[in-house]
Amino acid sequence: MAIAAQEGTITATVKSWPQRIKGFYNDVRTEMKKVTTPSLKEVRATTTVVIITVFLFGLYFWAVDSVIGRAIDWVLRSLTHR
């Protein structure tokens, strides 16, 4: 009885695939109609923001790394001179 119930659900699932696939592709087409390509001005503006942000984060992480590195050096040197 349990096997028959499982086969029924598997069969129903397999039979629903074409309808589900058709619905999926219709949804994809609908969403793709909403997609717009950014203008050259927008691309340049966002690229500039990304480059500046990467540069600033690079400087920040370099500074933090330098401070932490010097602090660790100081601690290790102070521990070895005793």
C-alpha positions in Angstrom: 0.0 0.0 0.0 2.8 2.4 0.9 4.6 1.6 -2.3 1.5 2.4 -4.3 1.1 5.7 -2.5 4.7 6.6 -3.2 4.4 5.6 -6.9 1.3 7.8 -7.1 3.0 10.8 -5.8 6.1 10.2 -8.0 3.9 9.8 -11.0 1.9 12.9 -10.2 5.2 14.8 -9.8 6.6 13.6 -13.1 3.3 14.3 -14.9 3.3 17.9 -13.5 6.8 18.7 -14.8 5.7 19.9 -18.3 3.2 22.3 -16.7 5.7 23.5 -14.1 8.4 24.0 -16.8 6.0 26.0 -19.0 5.1 28.2 -16.0 8.7 28.7 -15.1 9.6 29.8 -18.7 6.6 32.1 -18.8 7.8 33.7 -15.5 11.3 34.1 -16.9 10.0 35.8 -20.0 7.9 38.2 -18.0 10.8 39.1 -15.7 13.2 39.5 -18.7 10.9 42.1 -20.2 11.4 44.2 -17.1 15.2 44.2 -17.4 16.8 47.4 -18.7 20.4 48.0 -19.8 22.1 50.9 -17.9 23.3 53.9 -19.9 27.0 54.6 -20.5 26.8 57.5 -18.0 25.4 55.1 -15.3 28.1 52.5 -16.0 30.8 55.1 -15.7 29.4 56.5 -12.5 29.1 53.2 -10.8 32.5 52.1 -12.0 34.1 55.2 -10.5 32.3 54.6 -7.2 33.6 51.0 -7.1 37.2 52.0 -7.9 37.2 54.7 -5.3 35.7 52.4 -2.7 38.2 49.6 -3.4 41.0 52.1 -3.1 39.7 53.4 0.3 39.1 50.0 1.7 42.6 49.0 0.5 44.1 52.0 2.4 42.0 51.2 5.5 43.1 47.5 5.6 46.7 48.4 5.0 46.6 50.8 7.9 44.9 48.3 10.2 47.4 45.6 9.1 50.3 47.9 9.8 49.1 48.8 13.3 48.3 45.2 14.3 51.6 44.0 12.8 53.6 46.6 14.8 51.7 45.8 17.9 52.4 42.1 17.6 56.1 42.8 16.9 56.3 45.0 20.0 54.7 42.4 22.2 57.0 39.6 20.8 60.1 41.8 21.2 59.1 42.8 24.8 58.6 39.1 25.7 61.9 38.0 24.3 64.1 40.7 26.0 63.3 39.5 29.6 
